Amino acid sequence: MRRGMIERLAQIETQARILARSGRYRGASSIEIALLAEGFTEARKVFANRWSRCELDRLCEVARRHHPARPEAA
């Protein structure tokens, strides 16, 4: 994989973690949809990784416990 693509995927992973920690998302699936809607077409590669999806699901769960009053995106 080329260096530019690796950096782009790392950027998408970082953005996904930020969204997960916001407390506004139920899990990896809703974050993937949000990133695709924002134009991150490479997000599918990040979300193809089962470990990444599990990590985002966990971050979402923790964030929602700490921010229960926040409206959920999807």
mmCIF file as gemmi writes it, N, C-alpha and C atoms, coordinates in Angstrom:
data_model
loop_
_atom_site.group_PDB
_atom_site.id
_atom_site.type_symbol
_atom_site.label_atom_id
_atom_site.label_alt_id
_atom_site.label_comp_id
_atom_site.label_asym_id
_atom_site.label_entity_id
_atom_site.label_seq_id
_atom_site.pdbx_PDB_ins_code
_atom_site.Cartn_x
_atom_site.Cartn_y
_atom_site.Cartn_z
_atom_site.occupancy
_atom_site.B_iso_or_equiv
_atom_site.pdbx_formal_charge
_atom_site.auth_seq_id
_atom_site.auth_asym_id
_atom_site.pdbx_PDB_model_num
ATOM 1 N N . MET Axp A 1 ? 0.841 -1.169 0 1 0 ? 1 A 1
ATOM 2 C CA . MET Axp A 1 ? 0 0 0 1 0 ? 1 A 1
ATOM 3 C C . MET Axp A 1 ? 0.896 1.246 0 1 0 ? 1 A 1
ATOM 4 N N . ARG Axp A 2 ? 0.5 2.224 -0.769 1 0 ? 2 A 1
ATOM 5 C CA . ARG Axp A 2 ? 1.302 3.438 -0.872 1 0 ? 2 A 1
ATOM 6 C C . ARG Axp A 2 ? 1.185 4.272 0.388 1 0 ? 2 A 1
ATOM 7 N N . ARG Axp A 3 ? 2.238 5.063 0.612 1 0 ? 3 A 1
ATOM 8 C CA . ARG Axp A 3 ? 2.309 5.89 1.812 1 0 ? 3 A 1
ATOM 9 C C . ARG Axp A 3 ? 1.113 6.844 1.92 1 0 ? 3 A 1
ATOM 10 N N . GLY Axp A 4 ? 0.716 7.448 0.818 1 0 ? 4 A 1
ATOM 11 C CA . GLY Axp A 4 ? -0.417 8.37 0.837 1 0 ? 4 A 1
ATOM 12 C C . GLY Axp A 4 ? -1.696 7.698 1.293 1 0 ? 4 A 1
ATOM 13 N N . MET Axp A 5 ? -1.913 6.477 0.839 1 0 ? 5 A 1
ATOM 14 C CA . MET Axp A 5 ? -3.12 5.74 1.23 1 0 ? 5 A 1
ATOM 15 C C . MET Axp A 5 ? -3.055 5.367 2.709 1 0 ? 5 A 1
ATOM 16 N N . ILE Axp A 6 ? -1.898 4.966 3.176 1 0 ? 6 A 1
ATOM 17 C CA . ILE Axp A 6 ? -1.741 4.617 4.59 1 0 ? 6 A 1
ATOM 18 C C . ILE Axp A 6 ? -2.059 5.832 5.463 1 0 ? 6 A 1
ATOM 19 N N . GLU Axp A 7 ? -1.558 6.996 5.065 1 0 ? 7 A 1
ATOM 20 C CA . GLU Axp A 7 ? -1.833 8.215 5.826 1 0 ? 7 A 1
ATOM 21 C C . GLU Axp A 7 ? -3.313 8.577 5.783 1 0 ? 7 A 1
ATOM 22 N N . ARG Axp A 8 ? -3.943 8.395 4.642 1 0 ? 8 A 1
ATOM 23 C CA . ARG Axp A 8 ? -5.371 8.694 4.501 1 0 ? 8 A 1
ATOM 24 C C . ARG Axp A 8 ? -6.202 7.775 5.399 1 0 ? 8 A 1
ATOM 25 N N . LEU Axp A 9 ? -5.868 6.489 5.427 1 0 ? 9 A 1
ATOM 26 C CA . LEU Axp A 9 ? -6.591 5.54 6.28 1 0 ? 9 A 1
ATOM 27 C C . LEU Axp A 9 ? -6.385 5.867 7.757 1 0 ? 9 A 1
ATOM 28 N N . ALA Axp A 10 ? -5.182 6.297 8.109 1 0 ? 10 A 1
ATOM 29 C CA . ALA Axp A 10 ? -4.911 6.7 9.492 1 0 ? 10 A 1
ATOM 30 C C . ALA Axp A 10 ? -5.746 7.917 9.864 1 0 ? 10 A 1
ATOM 31 N N . GLN Axp A 11 ? -5.899 8.857 8.925 1 0 ? 11 A 1
ATOM 32 C CA . GLN Axp A 11 ? -6.723 10.035 9.148 1 0 ? 11 A 1
ATOM 33 C C . GLN Axp A 11 ? -8.188 9.633 9.372 1 0 ? 11 A 1
ATOM 34 N N . ILE Axp A 12 ? -8.662 8.7 8.588 1 0 ? 12 A 1
ATOM 35 C CA . ILE Axp A 12 ? -10.041 8.231 8.723 1 0 ? 12 A 1
ATOM 36 C C . ILE Axp A 12 ? -10.232 7.514 10.059 1 0 ? 12 A 1
ATOM 37 N N . GLU Axp A 13 ? -9.27 6.697 10.46 1 0 ? 13 A 1
ATOM 38 C CA . GLU Axp A 13 ? -9.354 6.013 11.753 1 0 ? 13 A 1
ATOM 39 C C . GLU Axp A 13 ? -9.407 7.027 12.888 1 0 ? 13 A 1
ATOM 40 N N . THR Axp A 14 ? -8.608 8.071 12.8 1 0 ? 14 A 1
ATOM 41 C CA . THR Axp A 14 ? -8.61 9.112 13.829 1 0 ? 14 A 1
ATOM 42 C C . THR Axp A 14 ? -9.964 9.804 13.886 1 0 ? 14 A 1
ATOM 43 N N . GLN Axp A 15 ? -10.509 10.153 12.74 1 0 ? 15 A 1
ATOM 44 C CA . GLN Axp A 15 ? -11.825 10.804 12.69 1 0 ? 15 A 1
ATOM 45 C C . GLN Axp A 15 ? -12.9 9.877 13.25 1 0 ? 15 A 1
ATOM 46 N N . ALA Axp A 16 ? -12.808 8.598 12.941 1 0 ? 16 A 1
ATOM 47 C CA . ALA Axp A 16 ? -13.782 7.627 13.448 1 0 ? 16 A 1
ATOM 48 C C . ALA Axp A 16 ? -13.73 7.555 14.976 1 0 ? 16 A 1
ATOM 49 N N . ARG Axp A 17 ? -12.538 7.572 15.534 1 0 ? 17 A 1
ATOM 50 C CA . ARG Axp A 17 ? -12.41 7.532 16.996 1 0 ? 17 A 1
ATOM 51 C C . ARG Axp A 17 ? -12.984 8.794 17.641 1 0 ? 17 A 1
ATOM 52 N N . ILE Axp A 18 ? -12.758 9.939 16.999 1 0 ? 18 A 1
ATOM 53 C CA . ILE Axp A 18 ? -13.313 11.197 17.513 1 0 ? 18 A 1
ATOM 54 C C . ILE Axp A 18 ? -14.839 11.115 17.543 1 0 ? 18 A 1
ATOM 55 N N . LEU Axp A 19 ? -15.43 10.623 16.464 1 0 ? 19 A 1
ATOM 56 C CA . LEU Axp A 19 ? -16.883 10.484 16.408 1 0 ? 19 A 1
ATOM 57 C C . LEU Axp A 19 ? -17.372 9.492 17.466 1 0 ? 19 A 1
ATOM 58 N N . ALA Axp A 20 ? -16.659 8.393 17.635 1 0 ? 20 A 1
ATOM 59 C CA . ALA Axp A 20 ? -17.06 7.384 18.624 1 0 ? 20 A 1
ATOM 60 C C . ALA Axp A 20 ? -17.044 7.962 20.033 1 0 ? 20 A 1
ATOM 61 N N . ARG Axp A 21 ? -16.04 8.772 20.331 1 0 ? 21 A 1
ATOM 62 C CA . ARG Axp A 21 ? -15.92 9.354 21.675 1 0 ? 21 A 1
ATOM 63 C C . ARG Axp A 21 ? -16.908 10.492 21.922 1 0 ? 21 A 1
ATOM 64 N N . SER Axp A 22 ? -17.577 10.949 20.873 1 0 ? 22 A 1
ATOM 65 C CA . SER Axp A 22 ? -18.519 12.062 21.023 1 0 ? 22 A 1
ATOM 66 C C . SER Axp A 22 ? -19.774 11.661 21.79 1 0 ? 22 A 1
ATOM 67 N N . GLY Axp A 23 ? -20.087 10.379 21.802 1 0 ? 23 A 1
ATOM 68 C CA . GLY Axp A 23 ? -21.286 9.911 22.476 1 0 ? 23 A 1
ATOM 69 C C . GLY Axp A 23 ? -22.547 10.032 21.627 1 0 ? 23 A 1
ATOM 70 N N . ARG Axp A 24 ? -22.402 10.406 20.363 1 0 ? 24 A 1
ATOM 71 C CA . ARG Axp A 24 ? -23.555 10.618 19.488 1 0 ? 24 A 1
ATOM 72 C C . ARG Axp A 24 ? -23.856 9.429 18.583 1 0 ? 24 A 1
ATOM 73 N N . TYR Axp A 25 ? -23.05 8.395 18.634 1 0 ? 25 A 1
ATOM 74 C CA . TYR Axp A 25 ? -23.206 7.262 17.717 1 0 ? 25 A 1
ATOM 75 C C . TYR Axp A 25 ? -23.372 5.968 18.487 1 0 ? 25 A 1
ATOM 76 N N . ARG Axp A 26 ? -24.168 5.061 17.918 1 0 ? 26 A 1
ATOM 77 C CA . ARG Axp A 26 ? -24.432 3.771 18.565 1 0 ? 26 A 1
ATOM 78 C C . ARG Axp A 26 ? -23.305 2.77 18.344 1 0 ? 26 A 1
ATOM 79 N N . GLY Axp A 27 ? -22.589 2.897 17.226 1 0 ? 27 A 1
ATOM 80 C CA . GLY Axp A 27 ? -21.541 1.936 16.952 1 0 ? 27 A 1
ATOM 81 C C . GLY Axp A 27 ? -20.838 2.208 15.637 1 0 ? 27 A 1
ATOM 82 N N . ALA Axp A 28 ? -20.016 1.26 15.25 1 0 ? 28 A 1
ATOM 83 C CA . ALA Axp A 28 ? -19.183 1.394 14.061 1 0 ? 28 A 1
ATOM 84 C C . ALA Axp A 28 ? -20.007 1.6 12.794 1 0 ? 28 A 1
ATOM 85 N N . SER Axp A 29 ? -21.138 0.948 12.692 1 0 ? 29 A 1
ATOM 86 C CA . SER Axp A 29 ? -21.954 1.057 11.477 1 0 ? 29 A 1
ATOM 87 C C . SER Axp A 29 ? -22.427 2.484 11.237 1 0 ? 29 A 1
ATOM 88 N N . SER Axp A 30 ? -22.899 3.131 12.285 1 0 ? 30 A 1
ATOM 89 C CA . SER Axp A 30 ? -23.376 4.5 12.119 1 0 ? 30 A 1
ATOM 90 C C . SER Axp A 30 ? -22.226 5.466 11.85 1 0 ? 30 A 1
ATOM 91 N N . ILE Axp A 31 ? -21.07 5.187 12.402 1 0 ? 31 A 1
ATOM 92 C CA . ILE Axp A 31 ? -19.895 6.024 12.132 1 0 ? 31 A 1
ATOM 93 C C . ILE Axp A 31 ? -19.449 5.841 10.694 1 0 ? 31 A 1
ATOM 94 N N . GLU Axp A 32 ? -19.466 4.613 10.21 1 0 ? 32 A 1
ATOM 95 C CA . GLU Axp A 32 ? -19.096 4.363 8.817 1 0 ? 32 A 1
ATOM 96 C C . GLU Axp A 32 ? -20.01 5.154 7.872 1 0 ? 32 A 1
ATOM 97 N N . ILE Axp A 33 ? -21.29 5.118 8.121 1 0 ? 33 A 1
ATOM 98 C CA . ILE Axp A 33 ? -22.25 5.857 7.281 1 0 ? 33 A 1
ATOM 99 C C . ILE Axp A 33 ? -21.953 7.354 7.331 1 0 ? 33 A 1
ATOM 100 N N . ALA Axp A 34 ? -21.669 7.87 8.524 1 0 ? 34 A 1
ATOM 101 C CA . ALA Axp A 34 ? -21.377 9.299 8.669 1 0 ? 34 A 1
ATOM 102 C C . ALA Axp A 34 ? -20.115 9.689 7.897 1 0 ? 34 A 1
ATOM 103 N N . LEU Axp A 35 ? -19.088 8.866 7.982 1 0 ? 35 A 1
ATOM 104 C CA . LEU Axp A 35 ? -17.842 9.172 7.273 1 0 ? 35 A 1
ATOM 105 C C . LEU Axp A 35 ? -18.015 9.082 5.757 1 0 ? 35 A 1
ATOM 106 N N . LEU Axp A 36 ? -18.754 8.105 5.305 1 0 ? 36 A 1
ATOM 107 C CA . LEU Axp A 36 ? -19.036 7.998 3.869 1 0 ? 36 A 1
ATOM 108 C C . LEU Axp A 36 ? -19.812 9.223 3.391 1 0 ? 36 A 1
ATOM 109 N N . ALA Axp A 37 ? -20.752 9.684 4.202 1 0 ? 37 A 1
ATOM 110 C CA . ALA Axp A 37 ? -21.533 10.873 3.847 1 0 ? 37 A 1
ATOM 111 C C . ALA Axp A 37 ? -20.665 12.126 3.8 1 0 ? 37 A 1
ATOM 112 N N . GLU Axp A 38 ? -19.601 12.141 4.601 1 0 ? 38 A 1
ATOM 113 C CA . GLU Axp A 38 ? -18.678 13.274 4.61 1 0 ? 38 A 1
ATOM 114 C C . GLU Axp A 38 ? -17.673 13.204 3.467 1 0 ? 38 A 1
ATOM 115 N N . GLY Axp A 39 ? -17.73 12.143 2.674 1 0 ? 39 A 1
ATOM 116 C CA . GLY Axp A 39 ? -16.844 12.033 1.524 1 0 ? 39 A 1
ATOM 117 C C . GLY Axp A 39 ? -15.606 11.184 1.737 1 0 ? 39 A 1
ATOM 118 N N . PHE Axp A 40 ? -15.518 10.502 2.86 1 0 ? 40 A 1
ATOM 119 C CA . PHE Axp A 40 ? -14.39 9.611 3.119 1 0 ? 40 A 1
ATOM 120 C C . PHE Axp A 40 ? -14.669 8.26 2.468 1 0 ? 40 A 1
ATOM 121 N N . THR Axp A 41 ? -14.522 8.191 1.151 1 0 ? 41 A 1
ATOM 122 C CA . THR Axp A 41 ? -14.858 6.971 0.421 1 0 ? 41 A 1
ATOM 123 C C . THR Axp A 41 ? -13.979 5.787 0.809 1 0 ? 41 A 1
ATOM 124 N N . GLU Axp A 42 ? -12.79 6.064 1.304 1 0 ? 42 A 1
ATOM 125 C CA . GLU Axp A 42 ? -11.878 4.99 1.717 1 0 ? 42 A 1
ATOM 126 C C . GLU Axp A 42 ? -12.28 4.379 3.053 1 0 ? 42 A 1
ATOM 127 N N . ALA Axp A 43 ? -13.317 4.929 3.685 1 0 ? 43 A 1
ATOM 128 C CA . ALA Axp A 43 ? -13.746 4.433 4.998 1 0 ? 43 A 1
ATOM 129 C C . ALA Axp A 43 ? -14.083 2.946 4.956 1 0 ? 43 A 1
ATOM 130 N N . ARG Axp A 44 ? -14.54 2.465 3.823 1 0 ? 44 A 1
ATOM 131 C CA . ARG Axp A 44 ? -14.88 1.035 3.709 1 0 ? 44 A 1
ATOM 132 C C . ARG Axp A 44 ? -13.681 0.148 4.033 1 0 ? 44 A 1
ATOM 133 N N . LYS Axp A 45 ? -12.484 0.598 3.669 1 0 ? 45 A 1
ATOM 134 C CA . LYS Axp A 45 ? -11.28 -0.188 3.961 1 0 ? 45 A 1
ATOM 135 C C . LYS Axp A 45 ? -11.022 -0.24 5.456 1 0 ? 45 A 1
ATOM 136 N N . VAL Axp A 46 ? -11.23 0.864 6.136 1 0 ? 46 A 1
ATOM 137 C CA . VAL Axp A 46 ? -11.028 0.898 7.586 1 0 ? 46 A 1
ATOM 138 C C . VAL Axp A 46 ? -12.046 -0.008 8.279 1 0 ? 46 A 1
ATOM 139 N N . PHE Axp A 47 ? -13.302 0.063 7.83 1 0 ? 47 A 1
ATOM 140 C CA . PHE Axp A 47 ? -14.364 -0.687 8.493 1 0 ? 47 A 1
ATOM 141 C C . PHE Axp A 47 ? -14.413 -2.151 8.077 1 0 ? 47 A 1
ATOM 142 N N . ALA Axp A 48 ? -13.594 -2.543 7.14 1 0 ? 48 A 1
ATOM 143 C CA . ALA Axp A 48 ? -13.491 -3.95 6.768 1 0 ? 48 A 1
ATOM 144 C C . ALA Axp A 48 ? -12.701 -4.72 7.834 1 0 ? 48 A 1
ATOM 145 N N . ASN Axp A 49 ? -11.985 -3.989 8.669 1 0 ? 49 A 1
ATOM 146 C CA . ASN Axp A 49 ? -11.169 -4.59 9.713 1 0 ? 49 A 1
ATOM 147 C C . ASN Axp A 49 ? -12.038 -4.825 10.952 1 0 ? 49 A 1
ATOM 148 N N . ARG Axp A 50 ? -12.205 -6.074 11.315 1 0 ? 50 A 1
ATOM 149 C CA . ARG Axp A 50 ? -13.07 -6.443 12.439 1 0 ? 50 A 1
ATOM 150 C C . ARG Axp A 50 ? -12.587 -5.829 13.754 1 0 ? 50 A 1
ATOM 151 N N . TRP Axp A 51 ? -11.288 -5.78 13.959 1 0 ? 51 A 1
ATOM 152 C CA . TRP Axp A 51 ? -10.743 -5.217 15.191 1 0 ? 51 A 1
ATOM 153 C C . TRP Axp A 51 ? -11.108 -3.739 15.303 1 0 ? 51 A 1
ATOM 154 N N . SER Axp A 52 ? -11 -3.006 14.196 1 0 ? 52 A 1
ATOM 155 C CA . SER Axp A 52 ? -11.343 -1.579 14.2 1 0 ? 52 A 1
ATOM 156 C C . SER Axp A 52 ? -12.818 -1.384 14.553 1 0 ? 52 A 1
ATOM 157 N N . ARG Axp A 53 ? -13.682 -2.207 13.982 1 0 ? 53 A 1
ATOM 158 C CA . ARG Axp A 53 ? -15.12 -2.106 14.272 1 0 ? 53 A 1
ATOM 159 C C . ARG Axp A 53 ? -15.393 -2.383 15.754 1 0 ? 53 A 1
ATOM 160 N N . CYS Axp A 54 ? -14.75 -3.382 16.311 1 0 ? 54 A 1
ATOM 161 C CA . CYS Axp A 54 ? -14.935 -3.71 17.729 1 0 ? 54 A 1
ATOM 162 C C . CYS Axp A 54 ? -14.449 -2.569 18.618 1 0 ? 54 A 1
ATOM 163 N N . GLU Axp A 55 ? -13.314 -1.987 18.263 1 0 ? 55 A 1
ATOM 164 C CA . GLU Axp A 55 ? -12.774 -0.859 19.033 1 0 ? 55 A 1
ATOM 165 C C . GLU Axp A 55 ? -13.764 0.313 19.011 1 0 ? 55 A 1
ATOM 166 N N . LEU Axp A 56 ? -14.295 0.632 17.84 1 0 ? 56 A 1
ATOM 167 C CA . LEU Axp A 56 ? -15.236 1.744 17.727 1 0 ? 56 A 1
ATOM 168 C C . LEU Axp A 56 ? -16.535 1.45 18.482 1 0 ? 56 A 1
ATOM 169 N N . ASP Axp A 57 ? -17.015 0.228 18.415 1 0 ? 57 A 1
ATOM 170 C CA . ASP Axp A 57 ? -18.209 -0.148 19.176 1 0 ? 57 A 1
ATOM 171 C C . ASP Axp A 57 ? -17.988 0.062 20.673 1 0 ? 57 A 1
ATOM 172 N N . ARG Axp A 58 ? -16.812 -0.342 21.146 1 0 ? 58 A 1
ATOM 173 C CA . ARG Axp A 58 ? -16.477 -0.186 22.563 1 0 ? 58 A 1
ATOM 174 C C . ARG Axp A 58 ? -16.395 1.292 22.94 1 0 ? 58 A 1
ATOM 175 N N . LEU Axp A 59 ? -15.729 2.096 22.109 1 0 ? 59 A 1
ATOM 176 C CA . LEU Axp A 59 ? -15.615 3.531 22.39 1 0 ? 59 A 1
ATOM 177 C C . LEU Axp A 59 ? -16.992 4.201 22.414 1 0 ? 59 A 1
ATOM 178 N N . CYS Axp A 60 ? -17.856 3.801 21.502 1 0 ? 60 A 1
ATOM 179 C CA . CYS Axp A 60 ? -19.215 4.35 21.471 1 0 ? 60 A 1
ATOM 180 C C . CYS Axp A 60 ? -19.969 4.003 22.751 1 0 ? 60 A 1
ATOM 181 N N . GLU Axp A 61 ? -19.861 2.761 23.175 1 0 ? 61 A 1
ATOM 182 C CA . GLU Axp A 61 ? -20.563 2.319 24.382 1 0 ? 61 A 1
ATOM 183 C C . GLU Axp A 61 ? -20.095 3.1 25.608 1 0 ? 61 A 1
ATOM 184 N N . VAL Axp A 62 ? -18.798 3.253 25.745 1 0 ? 62 A 1
ATOM 185 C CA . VAL Axp A 62 ? -18.244 3.995 26.882 1 0 ? 62 A 1
ATOM 186 C C . VAL Axp A 62 ? -18.693 5.457 26.829 1 0 ? 62 A 1
ATOM 187 N N . ALA Axp A 63 ? -18.607 6.059 25.669 1 0 ? 63 A 1
ATOM 188 C CA . ALA Axp A 63 ? -18.979 7.471 25.528 1 0 ? 63 A 1
ATOM 189 C C . ALA Axp A 63 ? -20.46 7.683 25.81 1 0 ? 63 A 1
ATOM 190 N N . ARG Axp A 64 ? -21.305 6.787 25.354 1 0 ? 64 A 1
ATOM 191 C CA . ARG Axp A 64 ? -22.743 6.934 25.582 1 0 ? 64 A 1
ATOM 192 C C . ARG Axp A 64 ? -23.088 6.769 27.054 1 0 ? 64 A 1
ATOM 193 N N . ARG Axp A 65 ? -22.33 5.955 27.766 1 0 ? 65 A 1
ATOM 194 C CA . ARG Axp A 65 ? -22.552 5.817 29.209 1 0 ? 65 A 1
ATOM 195 C C . ARG Axp A 65 ? -22.223 7.117 29.936 1 0 ? 65 A 1
ATOM 196 N N . HIS Axp A 66 ? -21.195 7.812 29.442 1 0 ? 66 A 1
ATOM 197 C CA . HIS Axp A 66 ? -20.768 9.059 30.088 1 0 ? 66 A 1
ATOM 198 C C . HIS Axp A 66 ? -21.551 10.268 29.609 1 0 ? 66 A 1
ATOM 199 N N . HIS Axp A 67 ? -22.234 10.16 28.482 1 0 ? 67 A 1
ATOM 200 C CA . HIS Axp A 67 ? -23.006 11.273 27.915 1 0 ? 67 A 1
ATOM 201 C C . HIS Axp A 67 ? -24.409 10.786 27.546 1 0 ? 67 A 1
ATOM 202 N N . PRO Axp A 68 ? -25.18 10.282 28.497 1 0 ? 68 A 1
ATOM 203 C CA . PRO Axp A 68 ? -26.471 9.683 28.162 1 0 ? 68 A 1
ATOM 204 C C . PRO Axp A 68 ? -27.502 10.669 27.62 1 0 ? 68 A 1
ATOM 205 N N . ALA Axp A 69 ? -27.357 11.948 27.892 1 0 ? 69 A 1
ATOM 206 C CA . ALA Axp A 69 ? -28.349 12.928 27.445 1 0 ? 69 A 1
ATOM 207 C C . ALA Axp A 69 ? -28.138 13.383 26.011 1 0 ? 69 A 1
ATOM 208 N N . ARG Axp A 70 ? -27.016 13.04 25.41 1 0 ? 70 A 1
ATOM 209 C CA . ARG Axp A 70 ? -26.744 13.468 24.048 1 0 ? 70 A 1
ATOM 210 C C . ARG Axp A 70 ? -27.606 12.688 23.063 1 0 ? 70 A 1
ATOM 211 N N . PRO Axp A 71 ? -28.158 13.386 22.079 1 0 ? 71 A 1
ATOM 212 C CA . PRO Axp A 71 ? -28.944 12.664 21.054 1 0 ? 71 A 1
ATOM 213 C C . PRO Axp A 71 ? -28.052 11.79 20.205 1 0 ? 71 A 1
ATOM 214 N N . GLU Axp A 72 ? -28.568 10.643 19.828 1 0 ? 72 A 1
ATOM 215 C CA . GLU Axp A 72 ? -27.803 9.704 19.013 1 0 ? 72 A 1
ATOM 216 C C . GLU Axp A 72 ? -28.018 9.996 17.547 1 0 ? 72 A 1
ATOM 217 N N . ALA Axp A 73 ? -26.955 9.783 16.752 1 0 ? 73 A 1
ATOM 218 C CA . ALA Axp A 73 ? -27.033 10.071 15.312 1 0 ? 73 A 1
ATOM 219 C C . ALA Axp A 73 ? -27.804 8.992 14.599 1 0 ? 73 A 1
ATOM 220 N N . ALA Axp A 74 ? -27.428 7.758 14.804 1 0 ? 74 A 1
ATOM 221 C CA . ALA Axp A 74 ? -28.094 6.681 14.043 1 0 ? 74 A 1
ATOM 222 C C . ALA Axp A 74 ? -28.063 5.389 14.817 1 0 ? 74 A 1
